[in-house]
Amino acid sequence: MEPTEFQEFSNQLKEANEEGGESLTSISLAISILAVLVAMVTVLGHRTHTEAVLNEAKATDQWNLYQAKKIRSDNTSVAADLLRLQPSANQAAVEKTLEDYKSHIEKWKDELKEEQKKAQEFEAEVALAERKADRYDLGEALLQIAVVMSSITLFTRRRAYFFFGLSLGAVGVLVASMALFIH
């Protein structure tokens, strides 16, 4: 090989390495961006799961309140029935007590409906948060797979893995962003 040919070959190798280095830099940058997207979707998913858990606790508390009021109402009804069956020397006092019990029972009927409605609203919020969290979880999984597939490109130098990874990443972002439109 002549010195000029050797120099030309050396320059061609250098250019090829620079081009490869440039493409590897852009691939590394894309992988970094995908990793940031994974982190963002993961945080959104965790917060949404936390929201679902908190709303589930609120729904449980609300149902407990409903049950306590229902038990109190039922116990008052039983007490009123027993009071009616007992003979009494002071019938006027019995009638007054029965009226008090009746007014309490009527008041609690309305409250029970309200408590039940609140509990069902919390349950609906739980279901909504879980649907959103499902989208974030799927988006996160797709983005993680996209990072791995794109990283394979760094070892194999085959761009097909990179483009497949980017495609999965785009689908992952799309799926995760669908959570924002769930109402």
PyMOL CGO cylinders between C-alpha atoms (Angstrom):
from pymol import cmd
from pymol.cgo import CYLINDER

trace = [
    CYLINDER, 0.00, 0.00, 0.00, 1.41, 3.39, -0.94, 0.3, 1, 1, 1, 1, 1, 1,
    CYLINDER, 1.41, 3.39, -0.94, 1.63, 6.17, 1.62, 0.3, 1, 1, 1, 1, 1, 1,
    CYLINDER, 1.63, 6.17, 1.62, -1.14, 8.17, -0.10, 0.3, 1, 1, 1, 1, 1, 1,
    CYLINDER, -1.14, 8.17, -0.10, -3.42, 5.13, -0.20, 0.3, 1, 1, 1, 1, 1, 1,
    CYLINDER, -3.42, 5.13, -0.20, -2.66, 4.42, 3.43, 0.3, 1, 1, 1, 1, 1, 1,
    CYLINDER, -2.66, 4.42, 3.43, -3.46, 8.03, 4.32, 0.3, 1, 1, 1, 1, 1, 1,
    CYLINDER, -3.46, 8.03, 4.32, -6.71, 7.88, 2.31, 0.3, 1, 1, 1, 1, 1, 1,
    CYLINDER, -6.71, 7.88, 2.31, -7.71, 4.59, 3.94, 0.3, 1, 1, 1, 1, 1, 1,
    CYLINDER, -7.71, 4.59, 3.94, -6.90, 6.05, 7.35, 0.3, 1, 1, 1, 1, 1, 1,
    CYLINDER, -6.90, 6.05, 7.35, -9.07, 9.09, 6.61, 0.3, 1, 1, 1, 1, 1, 1,
    CYLINDER, -9.07, 9.09, 6.61, -11.94, 6.85, 5.48, 0.3, 1, 1, 1, 1, 1, 1,
    CYLINDER, -11.94, 6.85, 5.48, -11.72, 4.83, 8.70, 0.3, 1, 1, 1, 1, 1, 1,
    CYLINDER, -11.72, 4.83, 8.70, -11.63, 8.01, 10.72, 0.3, 1, 1, 1, 1, 1, 1,
    CYLINDER, -11.63, 8.01, 10.72, -14.73, 9.36, 8.93, 0.3, 1, 1, 1, 1, 1, 1,
    CYLINDER, -14.73, 9.36, 8.93, -16.56, 6.06, 9.41, 0.3, 1, 1, 1, 1, 1, 1,
    CYLINDER, -16.56, 6.06, 9.41, -15.76, 6.09, 13.12, 0.3, 1, 1, 1, 1, 1, 1,
    CYLINDER, -15.76, 6.09, 13.12, -16.87, 9.70, 13.42, 0.3, 1, 1, 1, 1, 1, 1,
    CYLINDER, -16.87, 9.70, 13.42, -20.13, 8.94, 11.63, 0.3, 1, 1, 1, 1, 1, 1,
    CYLINDER, -20.13, 8.94, 11.63, -20.66, 5.87, 13.79, 0.3, 1, 1, 1, 1, 1, 1,
    CYLINDER, -20.66, 5.87, 13.79, -19.76, 7.85, 16.87, 0.3, 1, 1, 1, 1, 1, 1,
    CYLINDER, -19.76, 7.85, 16.87, -22.20, 10.57, 15.88, 0.3, 1, 1, 1, 1, 1, 1,
    CYLINDER, -22.20, 10.57, 15.88, -24.99, 8.06, 15.34, 0.3, 1, 1, 1, 1, 1, 1,
    CYLINDER, -24.99, 8.06, 15.34, -24.15, 6.34, 18.64, 0.3, 1, 1, 1, 1, 1, 1,
    CYLINDER, -24.15, 6.34, 18.64, -24.30, 9.71, 20.34, 0.3, 1, 1, 1, 1, 1, 1,
    CYLINDER, -24.30, 9.71, 20.34, -27.77, 10.37, 18.94, 0.3, 1, 1, 1, 1, 1, 1,
    CYLINDER, -27.77, 10.37, 18.94, -28.84, 6.85, 19.91, 0.3, 1, 1, 1, 1, 1, 1,
    CYLINDER, -28.84, 6.85, 19.91, -27.50, 7.39, 23.43, 0.3, 1, 1, 1, 1, 1, 1,
    CYLINDER, -27.50, 7.39, 23.43, -29.34, 10.70, 23.63, 0.3, 1, 1, 1, 1, 1, 1,
    CYLINDER, -29.34, 10.70, 23.63, -32.57, 9.03, 22.50, 0.3, 1, 1, 1, 1, 1, 1,
    CYLINDER, -32.57, 9.03, 22.50, -32.11, 6.29, 25.10, 0.3, 1, 1, 1, 1, 1, 1,
    CYLINDER, -32.11, 6.29, 25.10, -31.57, 8.94, 27.77, 0.3, 1, 1, 1, 1, 1, 1,
    CYLINDER, -31.57, 8.94, 27.77, -34.77, 10.70, 26.72, 0.3, 1, 1, 1, 1, 1, 1,
    CYLINDER, -34.77, 10.70, 26.72, -36.64, 7.39, 26.85, 0.3, 1, 1, 1, 1, 1, 1,
    CYLINDER, -36.64, 7.39, 26.85, -35.24, 6.79, 30.35, 0.3, 1, 1, 1, 1, 1, 1,
    CYLINDER, -35.24, 6.79, 30.35, -36.47, 10.21, 31.48, 0.3, 1, 1, 1, 1, 1, 1,
    CYLINDER, -36.47, 10.21, 31.48, -39.90, 9.41, 30.04, 0.3, 1, 1, 1, 1, 1, 1,
    CYLINDER, -39.90, 9.41, 30.04, -39.90, 6.11, 31.95, 0.3, 1, 1, 1, 1, 1, 1,
    CYLINDER, -39.90, 6.11, 31.95, -39.15, 7.99, 35.17, 0.3, 1, 1, 1, 1, 1, 1,
    CYLINDER, -39.15, 7.99, 35.17, -41.92, 10.52, 34.53, 0.3, 1, 1, 1, 1, 1, 1,
    CYLINDER, -41.92, 10.52, 34.53, -44.53, 7.88, 33.72, 0.3, 1, 1, 1, 1, 1, 1,
    CYLINDER, -44.53, 7.88, 33.72, -43.42, 5.83, 36.74, 0.3, 1, 1, 1, 1, 1, 1,
    CYLINDER, -43.42, 5.83, 36.74, -43.94, 8.80, 39.06, 0.3, 1, 1, 1, 1, 1, 1,
    CYLINDER, -43.94, 8.80, 39.06, -47.36, 9.51, 37.54, 0.3, 1, 1, 1, 1, 1, 1,
    CYLINDER, -47.36, 9.51, 37.54, -48.31, 5.86, 37.92, 0.3, 1, 1, 1, 1, 1, 1,
    CYLINDER, -48.31, 5.86, 37.92, -47.21, 5.75, 41.55, 0.3, 1, 1, 1, 1, 1, 1,
    CYLINDER, -47.21, 5.75, 41.55, -49.12, 8.91, 42.38, 0.3, 1, 1, 1, 1, 1, 1,
    CYLINDER, -49.12, 8.91, 42.38, -52.22, 7.56, 40.69, 0.3, 1, 1, 1, 1, 1, 1,
    CYLINDER, -52.22, 7.56, 40.69, -51.96, 4.29, 42.61, 0.3, 1, 1, 1, 1, 1, 1,
    CYLINDER, -51.96, 4.29, 42.61, -51.59, 6.31, 45.82, 0.3, 1, 1, 1, 1, 1, 1,
    CYLINDER, -51.59, 6.31, 45.82, -54.68, 8.33, 44.90, 0.3, 1, 1, 1, 1, 1, 1,
    CYLINDER, -54.68, 8.33, 44.90, -56.62, 5.10, 44.40, 0.3, 1, 1, 1, 1, 1, 1,
    CYLINDER, -56.62, 5.10, 44.40, -55.50, 3.75, 47.79, 0.3, 1, 1, 1, 1, 1, 1,
    CYLINDER, -55.50, 3.75, 47.79, -56.41, 6.99, 49.57, 0.3, 1, 1, 1, 1, 1, 1,
    CYLINDER, -56.41, 6.99, 49.57, -59.83, 7.09, 47.93, 0.3, 1, 1, 1, 1, 1, 1,
    CYLINDER, -59.83, 7.09, 47.93, -60.36, 3.44, 48.84, 0.3, 1, 1, 1, 1, 1, 1,
    CYLINDER, -60.36, 3.44, 48.84, -59.63, 4.33, 52.48, 0.3, 1, 1, 1, 1, 1, 1,
    CYLINDER, -59.63, 4.33, 52.48, -62.10, 7.24, 52.26, 0.3, 1, 1, 1, 1, 1, 1,
    CYLINDER, -62.10, 7.24, 52.26, -64.74, 4.94, 50.77, 0.3, 1, 1, 1, 1, 1, 1,
    CYLINDER, -64.74, 4.94, 50.77, -64.16, 2.40, 53.53, 0.3, 1, 1, 1, 1, 1, 1,
    CYLINDER, -64.16, 2.40, 53.53, -64.46, 5.09, 56.20, 0.3, 1, 1, 1, 1, 1, 1,
    CYLINDER, -64.46, 5.09, 56.20, -67.63, 6.37, 54.57, 0.3, 1, 1, 1, 1, 1, 1,
    CYLINDER, -67.63, 6.37, 54.57, -69.15, 2.87, 54.47, 0.3, 1, 1, 1, 1, 1, 1,
    CYLINDER, -69.15, 2.87, 54.47, -68.21, 2.42, 58.14, 0.3, 1, 1, 1, 1, 1, 1,
    CYLINDER, -68.21, 2.42, 58.14, -70.03, 5.65, 58.96, 0.3, 1, 1, 1, 1, 1, 1,
    CYLINDER, -70.03, 5.65, 58.96, -73.03, 4.45, 56.94, 0.3, 1, 1, 1, 1, 1, 1,
    CYLINDER, -73.03, 4.45, 56.94, -73.05, 1.13, 58.81, 0.3, 1, 1, 1, 1, 1, 1,
    CYLINDER, -73.05, 1.13, 58.81, -72.77, 2.83, 62.20, 0.3, 1, 1, 1, 1, 1, 1,
    CYLINDER, -72.77, 2.83, 62.20, -75.73, 5.09, 61.42, 0.3, 1, 1, 1, 1, 1, 1,
    CYLINDER, -75.73, 5.09, 61.42, -77.69, 2.15, 60.03, 0.3, 1, 1, 1, 1, 1, 1,
    CYLINDER, -77.69, 2.15, 60.03, -77.06, 0.11, 63.18, 0.3, 1, 1, 1, 1, 1, 1,
    CYLINDER, -77.06, 0.11, 63.18, -78.06, 3.07, 65.35, 0.3, 1, 1, 1, 1, 1, 1,
    CYLINDER, -78.06, 3.07, 65.35, -81.25, 3.51, 63.32, 0.3, 1, 1, 1, 1, 1, 1,
    CYLINDER, -81.25, 3.51, 63.32, -82.09, -0.19, 63.50, 0.3, 1, 1, 1, 1, 1, 1,
    CYLINDER, -82.09, -0.19, 63.50, -81.41, -0.30, 67.26, 0.3, 1, 1, 1, 1, 1, 1,
    CYLINDER, -81.41, -0.30, 67.26, -83.66, 2.72, 67.78, 0.3, 1, 1, 1, 1, 1, 1,
    CYLINDER, -83.66, 2.72, 67.78, -86.41, 1.02, 65.74, 0.3, 1, 1, 1, 1, 1, 1,
    CYLINDER, -86.41, 1.02, 65.74, -86.12, -2.10, 67.88, 0.3, 1, 1, 1, 1, 1, 1,
    CYLINDER, -86.12, -2.10, 67.88, -86.20, 0.00, 71.04, 0.3, 1, 1, 1, 1, 1, 1,
    CYLINDER, -86.20, 0.00, 71.04, -89.32, 1.80, 69.78, 0.3, 1, 1, 1, 1, 1, 1,
    CYLINDER, -89.32, 1.80, 69.78, -91.01, -1.54, 68.99, 0.3, 1, 1, 1, 1, 1, 1,
    CYLINDER, -91.01, -1.54, 68.99, -90.18, -2.88, 72.45, 0.3, 1, 1, 1, 1, 1, 1,
    CYLINDER, -90.18, -2.88, 72.45, -91.40, 0.33, 74.07, 0.3, 1, 1, 1, 1, 1, 1,
    CYLINDER, -91.40, 0.33, 74.07, -94.73, -0.01, 72.26, 0.3, 1, 1, 1, 1, 1, 1,
    CYLINDER, -94.73, -0.01, 72.26, -95.15, -3.55, 73.55, 0.3, 1, 1, 1, 1, 1, 1,
    CYLINDER, -95.15, -3.55, 73.55, -94.40, -2.70, 77.20, 0.3, 1, 1, 1, 1, 1, 1,
    CYLINDER, -94.40, -2.70, 77.20, -97.32, -1.71, 79.36, 0.3, 1, 1, 1, 1, 1, 1,
    CYLINDER, -97.32, -1.71, 79.36, -96.70, 1.63, 81.03, 0.3, 1, 1, 1, 1, 1, 1,
    CYLINDER, -96.70, 1.63, 81.03, -98.33, 3.70, 83.73, 0.3, 1, 1, 1, 1, 1, 1,
    CYLINDER, -98.33, 3.70, 83.73, -97.17, 6.90, 82.03, 0.3, 1, 1, 1, 1, 1, 1,
    CYLINDER, -97.17, 6.90, 82.03, -98.40, 6.51, 78.46, 0.3, 1, 1, 1, 1, 1, 1,
    CYLINDER, -98.40, 6.51, 78.46, -97.77, 10.21, 77.69, 0.3, 1, 1, 1, 1, 1, 1,
    CYLINDER, -97.77, 10.21, 77.69, -94.04, 9.82, 78.40, 0.3, 1, 1, 1, 1, 1, 1,
    CYLINDER, -94.04, 9.82, 78.40, -93.95, 6.70, 76.25, 0.3, 1, 1, 1, 1, 1, 1,
    CYLINDER, -93.95, 6.70, 76.25, -95.63, 8.54, 73.36, 0.3, 1, 1, 1, 1, 1, 1,
    CYLINDER, -95.63, 8.54, 73.36, -93.15, 11.41, 73.69, 0.3, 1, 1, 1, 1, 1, 1,
    CYLINDER, -93.15, 11.41, 73.69, -90.19, 9.00, 73.61, 0.3, 1, 1, 1, 1, 1, 1,
    CYLINDER, -90.19, 9.00, 73.61, -91.69, 7.19, 70.61, 0.3, 1, 1, 1, 1, 1, 1,
    CYLINDER, -91.69, 7.19, 70.61, -92.05, 10.53, 68.78, 0.3, 1, 1, 1, 1, 1, 1,
    CYLINDER, -92.05, 10.53, 68.78, -88.40, 11.34, 69.54, 0.3, 1, 1, 1, 1, 1, 1,
    CYLINDER, -88.40, 11.34, 69.54, -87.33, 7.93, 68.23, 0.3, 1, 1, 1, 1, 1, 1,
    CYLINDER, -87.33, 7.93, 68.23, -89.46, 8.36, 65.12, 0.3, 1, 1, 1, 1, 1, 1,
    CYLINDER, -89.46, 8.36, 65.12, -87.95, 11.78, 64.36, 0.3, 1, 1, 1, 1, 1, 1,
    CYLINDER, -87.95, 11.78, 64.36, -84.43, 10.39, 64.83, 0.3, 1, 1, 1, 1, 1, 1,
    CYLINDER, -84.43, 10.39, 64.83, -85.18, 7.45, 62.54, 0.3, 1, 1, 1, 1, 1, 1,
    CYLINDER, -85.18, 7.45, 62.54, -86.55, 9.77, 59.82, 0.3, 1, 1, 1, 1, 1, 1,
    CYLINDER, -86.55, 9.77, 59.82, -83.52, 12.04, 60.10, 0.3, 1, 1, 1, 1, 1, 1,
    CYLINDER, -83.52, 12.04, 60.10, -81.16, 9.06, 59.86, 0.3, 1, 1, 1, 1, 1, 1,
    CYLINDER, -81.16, 9.06, 59.86, -82.94, 7.74, 56.76, 0.3, 1, 1, 1, 1, 1, 1,
    CYLINDER, -82.94, 7.74, 56.76, -81.95, 10.90, 54.87, 0.3, 1, 1, 1, 1, 1, 1,
    CYLINDER, -81.95, 10.90, 54.87, -78.46, 10.82, 56.32, 0.3, 1, 1, 1, 1, 1, 1,
    CYLINDER, -78.46, 10.82, 56.32, -78.06, 7.18, 55.32, 0.3, 1, 1, 1, 1, 1, 1,
    CYLINDER, -78.06, 7.18, 55.32, -78.88, 8.02, 51.71, 0.3, 1, 1, 1, 1, 1, 1,
    CYLINDER, -78.88, 8.02, 51.71, -76.32, 10.83, 51.79, 0.3, 1, 1, 1, 1, 1, 1,
    CYLINDER, -76.32, 10.83, 51.79, -73.63, 8.65, 53.39, 0.3, 1, 1, 1, 1, 1, 1,
    CYLINDER, -73.63, 8.65, 53.39, -74.26, 5.90, 50.86, 0.3, 1, 1, 1, 1, 1, 1,
    CYLINDER, -74.26, 5.90, 50.86, -74.00, 8.38, 47.99, 0.3, 1, 1, 1, 1, 1, 1,
    CYLINDER, -74.00, 8.38, 47.99, -70.68, 9.74, 49.31, 0.3, 1, 1, 1, 1, 1, 1,
    CYLINDER, -70.68, 9.74, 49.31, -69.26, 6.22, 49.68, 0.3, 1, 1, 1, 1, 1, 1,
    CYLINDER, -69.26, 6.22, 49.68, -70.28, 5.36, 46.12, 0.3, 1, 1, 1, 1, 1, 1,
    CYLINDER, -70.28, 5.36, 46.12, -68.64, 8.56, 44.85, 0.3, 1, 1, 1, 1, 1, 1,
    CYLINDER, -68.64, 8.56, 44.85, -65.37, 7.58, 46.54, 0.3, 1, 1, 1, 1, 1, 1,
    CYLINDER, -65.37, 7.58, 46.54, -65.64, 4.13, 44.99, 0.3, 1, 1, 1, 1, 1, 1,
    CYLINDER, -65.64, 4.13, 44.99, -66.12, 5.73, 41.55, 0.3, 1, 1, 1, 1, 1, 1,
    CYLINDER, -66.12, 5.73, 41.55, -62.98, 7.81, 42.16, 0.3, 1, 1, 1, 1, 1, 1,
    CYLINDER, -62.98, 7.81, 42.16, -61.09, 4.62, 43.04, 0.3, 1, 1, 1, 1, 1, 1,
    CYLINDER, -61.09, 4.62, 43.04, -62.20, 2.98, 39.80, 0.3, 1, 1, 1, 1, 1, 1,
    CYLINDER, -62.20, 2.98, 39.80, -61.17, 6.05, 37.81, 0.3, 1, 1, 1, 1, 1, 1,
    CYLINDER, -61.17, 6.05, 37.81, -57.74, 6.20, 39.46, 0.3, 1, 1, 1, 1, 1, 1,
    CYLINDER, -57.74, 6.20, 39.46, -57.22, 2.48, 38.81, 0.3, 1, 1, 1, 1, 1, 1,
    CYLINDER, -57.22, 2.48, 38.81, -58.08, 2.88, 35.12, 0.3, 1, 1, 1, 1, 1, 1,
    CYLINDER, -58.08, 2.88, 35.12, -55.59, 5.75, 34.87, 0.3, 1, 1, 1, 1, 1, 1,
    CYLINDER, -55.59, 5.75, 34.87, -52.94, 3.77, 36.76, 0.3, 1, 1, 1, 1, 1, 1,
    CYLINDER, -52.94, 3.77, 36.76, -53.40, 0.85, 34.37, 0.3, 1, 1, 1, 1, 1, 1,
    CYLINDER, -53.40, 0.85, 34.37, -52.56, 3.14, 31.43, 0.3, 1, 1, 1, 1, 1, 1,
    CYLINDER, -52.56, 3.14, 31.43, -49.51, 4.51, 33.23, 0.3, 1, 1, 1, 1, 1, 1,
    CYLINDER, -49.51, 4.51, 33.23, -48.33, 0.99, 34.10, 0.3, 1, 1, 1, 1, 1, 1,
    CYLINDER, -48.33, 0.99, 34.10, -48.65, -0.22, 30.52, 0.3, 1, 1, 1, 1, 1, 1,
    CYLINDER, -48.65, -0.22, 30.52, -46.96, 2.92, 29.20, 0.3, 1, 1, 1, 1, 1, 1,
    CYLINDER, -46.96, 2.92, 29.20, -44.14, 2.45, 31.71, 0.3, 1, 1, 1, 1, 1, 1,
    CYLINDER, -44.14, 2.45, 31.71, -43.62, -1.17, 30.67, 0.3, 1, 1, 1, 1, 1, 1,
    CYLINDER, -43.62, -1.17, 30.67, -43.52, -0.24, 26.98, 0.3, 1, 1, 1, 1, 1, 1,
    CYLINDER, -43.52, -0.24, 26.98, -41.06, 2.57, 27.65, 0.3, 1, 1, 1, 1, 1, 1,
    CYLINDER, -41.06, 2.57, 27.65, -38.81, 0.26, 29.67, 0.3, 1, 1, 1, 1, 1, 1,
    CYLINDER, -38.81, 0.26, 29.67, -38.82, -2.27, 26.85, 0.3, 1, 1, 1, 1, 1, 1,
    CYLINDER, -38.82, -2.27, 26.85, -38.06, 0.57, 24.44, 0.3, 1, 1, 1, 1, 1, 1,
    CYLINDER, -38.06, 0.57, 24.44, -34.99, 1.54, 26.47, 0.3, 1, 1, 1, 1, 1, 1,
    CYLINDER, -34.99, 1.54, 26.47, -33.73, -2.05, 26.44, 0.3, 1, 1, 1, 1, 1, 1,
    CYLINDER, -33.73, -2.05, 26.44, -34.39, -2.53, 22.72, 0.3, 1, 1, 1, 1, 1, 1,
    CYLINDER, -34.39, -2.53, 22.72, -32.68, 0.75, 21.87, 0.3, 1, 1, 1, 1, 1, 1,
    CYLINDER, -32.68, 0.75, 21.87, -29.73, -0.15, 24.09, 0.3, 1, 1, 1, 1, 1, 1,
    CYLINDER, -29.73, -0.15, 24.09, -29.20, -3.34, 22.10, 0.3, 1, 1, 1, 1, 1, 1,
    CYLINDER, -29.20, -3.34, 22.10, -28.30, -1.07, 19.19, 0.3, 1, 1, 1, 1, 1, 1,
    CYLINDER, -28.30, -1.07, 19.19, -25.20, 0.08, 21.08, 0.3, 1, 1, 1, 1, 1, 1,
    CYLINDER, -25.20, 0.08, 21.08, -23.92, -3.51, 21.18, 0.3, 1, 1, 1, 1, 1, 1,
    CYLINDER, -23.92, -3.51, 21.18, -25.05, -4.80, 17.81, 0.3, 1, 1, 1, 1, 1, 1,
    CYLINDER, -25.05, -4.80, 17.81, -24.79, -1.58, 15.76, 0.3, 1, 1, 1, 1, 1, 1,
    CYLINDER, -24.79, -1.58, 15.76, -28.04, -2.62, 14.07, 0.3, 1, 1, 1, 1, 1, 1,
    CYLINDER, -28.04, -2.62, 14.07, -30.41, 0.30, 13.72, 0.3, 1, 1, 1, 1, 1, 1,
    CYLINDER, -30.41, 0.30, 13.72, -33.46, -1.97, 13.46, 0.3, 1, 1, 1, 1, 1, 1,
    CYLINDER, -33.46, -1.97, 13.46, -33.37, -2.42, 17.24, 0.3, 1, 1, 1, 1, 1, 1,
    CYLINDER, -33.37, -2.42, 17.24, -33.18, 1.34, 17.68, 0.3, 1, 1, 1, 1, 1, 1,
    CYLINDER, -33.18, 1.34, 17.68, -36.15, 2.03, 15.43, 0.3, 1, 1, 1, 1, 1, 1,
    CYLINDER, -36.15, 2.03, 15.43, -38.14, -0.77, 17.06, 0.3, 1, 1, 1, 1, 1, 1,
    CYLINDER, -38.14, -0.77, 17.06, -37.28, 0.69, 20.46, 0.3, 1, 1, 1, 1, 1, 1,
    CYLINDER, -37.28, 0.69, 20.46, -38.32, 4.17, 19.37, 0.3, 1, 1, 1, 1, 1, 1,
    CYLINDER, -38.32, 4.17, 19.37, -41.59, 2.78, 18.02, 0.3, 1, 1, 1, 1, 1, 1,
    CYLINDER, -41.59, 2.78, 18.02, -42.30, 1.05, 21.33, 0.3, 1, 1, 1, 1, 1, 1,
    CYLINDER, -42.30, 1.05, 21.33, -41.38, 4.26, 23.14, 0.3, 1, 1, 1, 1, 1, 1,
    CYLINDER, -41.38, 4.26, 23.14, -43.84, 6.25, 21.05, 0.3, 1, 1, 1, 1, 1, 1,
    CYLINDER, -43.84, 6.25, 21.05, -46.58, 3.72, 21.77, 0.3, 1, 1, 1, 1, 1, 1,
    CYLINDER, -46.58, 3.72, 21.77, -45.67, 3.83, 25.47, 0.3, 1, 1, 1, 1, 1, 1,
    CYLINDER, -45.67, 3.83, 25.47, -45.94, 7.62, 25.56, 0.3, 1, 1, 1, 1, 1, 1,
    CYLINDER, -45.94, 7.62, 25.56, -49.25, 7.43, 23.70, 0.3, 1, 1, 1, 1, 1, 1,
    CYLINDER, -49.25, 7.43, 23.70, -50.68, 4.83, 26.07, 0.3, 1, 1, 1, 1, 1, 1,
    CYLINDER, -50.68, 4.83, 26.07, -49.49, 6.74, 29.15, 0.3, 1, 1, 1, 1, 1, 1,
    CYLINDER, -49.49, 6.74, 29.15, -50.89, 10.02, 27.83, 0.3, 1, 1, 1, 1, 1, 1,
    CYLINDER, -50.89, 10.02, 27.83, -54.28, 8.33, 27.33, 0.3, 1, 1, 1, 1, 1, 1,
    CYLINDER, -54.28, 8.33, 27.33, -54.57, 8.33, 31.13, 0.3, 1, 1, 1, 1, 1, 1,
    CYLINDER, -54.57, 8.33, 31.13, -54.90, 12.10, 31.01, 0.3, 1, 1, 1, 1, 1, 1,
    CYLINDER, -54.90, 12.10, 31.01, -58.09, 11.81, 28.95, 0.3, 1, 1, 1, 1, 1, 1,
    CYLINDER, -58.09, 11.81, 28.95, -59.87, 9.25, 31.14, 0.3, 1, 1, 1, 1, 1, 1,
    CYLINDER, -59.87, 9.25, 31.14, -62.74, 10.82, 33.07, 0.3, 1, 1, 1, 1, 1, 1,
]
cmd.load_cgo(trace, "trace")
